[in-house]
Amino acid sequence: MKNNVHLRYATRSVPRYTSYPTAPHFNAEVNGTVYAEWLAALPADASVSLYLHVPYCRSICHYCGCHTKAALRDDPVIEYAETLAAEINLVADTIGRKAKVTHIHWGGGTPSLLPEASFDKVMAAIRARFDLTGLIEHATELDPRTVTADLARSLVGAGVTRASLGVQDFDADVQVAIGRVQPFEVVEAAVGFLRAAGITALNFDLMYGLPRQSAESIRETVRLATLLAPTRLALFGYAHVPWFKKHQRLIDEAALPGATERMALEDIARQALADAGFLPVGLDHFARADDAMAKALAAGELKRNFQGYTTDDADTLIGLGASSIGRMPQGFVQNNPDIGGWRRSVEAGELPAVKGKALDADDRLRADLIERLMCDYRVDLREVCARHGVSAATLADGVAQLDELERDGLLIRDGDSIAMTTDGRPFVRIAAAAFDVYLARAAARHSLAV
């Protein structure tokens, strides 16, 4: 059981730092016109990742924090794919050449809701307008309840090499409480279809902090998940933000574990994953020792982006689809989250970007520091500052805010080196927040630290 000091930190609200500055600080100064200038200036040798967002599911799970909506029919999904293909052509026209793509990632929502013909049309646009000869990985997120043998074969035919399955929890009572009923046999069948088709790189997403979870149920969930032998797993803490995601009001708050129980659930799951032979990678990922993510961690090359921890080291991330976020050398850009507004812009031949954040030198410095701290649990301030041509004194404001963490044994400072202790690792987001100069400027509400 964690002590009261840990409990005090666990109940704090801080960003997840999948970017810096974080999305609440994006503004309308970055629009389609600015984005077009950024795309046109993309260096000829830039490596590019594509993220394609499909904001549709058959039904909305109570816990969901994604930008998605329910689609009971295929018509809106087919129409969406038509616009997505048009956006791909629009972006490629703006770049002016076939940029070299190293990674493709489909997210949502449920990308597998795209009918095969629609998926193939989008992929045809990508192949025609981008250079895929250097493609390293093609990944997609999947709802296990939608996976069939035919779907698995069509994904392989389209070049998909990795699949991420939303498992969350195997306990029947928990599944009812979160509005996502998918027995173990459903996930087992999905895994079988994917492996039979040739997709053997499999990720599972698990969650702690869900309603009705217990020590026994989460331990059993991990046992069943590892029984299916994924190559990676992610263990996310449920972020209860009903003021932001109104469907989360369907969750009985009285059934949610308290802060102490929530920390205990995470501890149990982490230990069970370690016992099963999975190596911890960053704050919430786990991988087999032979997996590329574990190798990237060992080499100090682990990265962090809007999908969480990743091996993707591309210079540029192009977001496609409503609400998608991209990262250009000049800064971040986000598409219109309103599907209708996104579609109208594309149909008018205009890039659908509505906000973003142009980065200055200080943003880049702090983003570098925060990424290394989030990935490695340690950072040498002098080394980071040297990469950006400034003195370590530039970060004195953040260093001064680490005193409390150091006094409580969660962090060690040795000259200009900062390292989280073993006990302090779950609170690395709090250490990262010390260097976030935007955090105090806005009233944005964030998820719990643990």
C-alpha positions, 0 to 999 in steps of 0.5 A, a space after each residue: 500500500 502506498 503511503 500518504 505522501 504518494 496519495 497526495 501526489 496521485 490525486 493531483 491533476 496534470 497533463 499526460 504530456 503526449 505533446 508540449 505544449 499540450 493541446 489545451 494551449 493550441 490557438 486559432 492563429 495556426 489555420 489552414 493558410 499557415 498549415 499550407 505554408 508549413 507543408 510547402 516548406 517541408 524539407 525534401 529529406 523529411 521522414 513522414 508519419 501519417 495518422 488517420 483518424 476515423 471518428 466512428 464506432 458502432 456504440 460509445 463505451 461509457 469510459 471513452 475519452 476519444 473523439 468519436 461518435 456512434 454510426 449504426 449504418 455504413 453510409 456516414 463511414 463510407 462518406 467519411 472515407 471519400 473525404 479522407 481520400 480527398 484530404 490526402 490528395 489536398 495535403 499531397 498537392 500542397 507538399 508538391 511531391 511524394 514525401 517519404 512515409 515511414 509509419 502509418 497509424 489508423 486510430 479512432 474511433 474504430 478504423 475497422 468500421 471502414 468497409 473494405 472498398 472504402 479502406 482500399 480507396 484511402 490506401 490507394 490515395 496514400 500509395 499514389 501520393 506518398 512514397 512508401 518504399 521506406 515504410 517501417 510499420 503500418 498499424 491500426 487500432 481495432 475493436 476485437 468485437 469487429 474482427 473477422 477472418 475476412 477483415 484480418 485478411 483485408 488488413 494484411 492485403 492493405 499492408 497492415 503489420 501491427 494491430 492494437 486491440 482495446 481489451 480494457 478488462 475481462 471481468 464481466 461486471 466491469 464490462 457491464 459497468 463500462 458499457 463494453 461487453 466482450 468476453 475473453 472468447 471474443 478477444 481470443 478469436 480476434 487474435 486467432 484471426 489476425 495471427 492466421 492472416 499474418 499479423 503477429 505484432 499485437 498490442 493490447 490496451 488494458 485499464 485500471 481505475 474502472 468501476 467495479 474493478 478489484 484486486 482479483 479482477 485486474 489480476 485475472 485480466 492480466 493473466 488472461 491478456 498475457 495468455 494470448 501472448 501479445 508483443 506489447 501491452 499498455 496499462 492506462 489509468 481511466 480518466 474520469 472527465 464527465 465535464 469534457 466527455 458527457 457520456 462518462 456520466 453513465 458511469 456510476 461514480 460511487 463504483 469507481 475506486 478511490 485514490 488508494 484503491 486506484 494506486 493498488 490496482 495499478 501496482 497489482 497489474 504492473 507486478 502481474 505483467 512483470 511476473 509474466 515477463 513483460 518489461 516496463 517501458 515508460 509510464 504505462 507501456 510493457 513489451 517483450 524483451 525482443 520487441 522494438 519498443 523494448 530495444 528503443 528504450 534500452 538504446 535511449 531512442 524511445 519517443 512519445 507522441 499523441 499515440 503515447 510511447 512509440 518507436 516512430 522517430 519521423 521528423 513530421 507527423 501528418 494528421 488526416 481526418 476530423 480532429 487529428 493532430 499533426 506535428 510539423 517542424 514549425 509546430 502543431 496543427 489540429 484539424 476541425 473536430 466537427 466532421 461537417 466543418 472538416 468535410 466542407 473545408 476539404 470539399 472547398 479545396 482548403 486544408 481543414 486545420 483550425 488551430 495549433 501552436 507555432 513553436 518557439 525556441 523555448 518550446 522546443 527546449 522544454 519539449 525535448 526535456 519533457 520527452 526525455 524525462 517521460 521516456 527515460 525517467 531521467 534527464 541531464 539538463 546541461 545536455 538538453 540545453 547544449 542541444 538548444 544552445 542555451 545555458 542550463 540556467 534557462 530552466 531554473 524556474 522548473 528546477 526550483 519546483 522540484 524541491 518537494 519531490 526531492 524531499 519526499 524521495 521521489 526524485 534525485 538531483 545530482 548537479 544538472 542531472 534529474 532522475 526519478 526514483 523507483 517510487 517516484 516513477 509513477 509521478 513523472 508527469 508531476 516532475 514534467 509539469 515543473 517545466 511546463 510554463 503554460 500550465 499556470 496560464 490556463 484553467 484546463 482540467 487534466 486527468 489524475 497523476 496516477 
